[in-house]
Amino acid sequence: MMSAKRVVDLITTDEDKKFESAARMAAAIIQITRATGDCLPQDLNANGFTSEEVSQHWHLAQSLAAVELNLMKQN
């Protein structure tokens, strides 16, 4: 069974993983949001992301997560 495509998979390739950190963070944002209704940057620190990672990837990851959450609602 093939796993579901993520939004980030549409803008990158298997060889080019430059968005993978943001994709991992987006997955965490989705998980936190589905569990608690919202996700703030500091919530990611409790999920193993460093403050530096959050600072670097938050905006892209949050945007990817928002798109994926909207797609989930449509399906």
Secondary structure, DSSP 4 states (H G I P E B T S, - for coil): -PPPPPGGGGS--SS--TTHHHHHHHHHHHHHHHHHS---HHHHHTTT--HHHHHHHHHHHHHHHHHHHHHHHH-
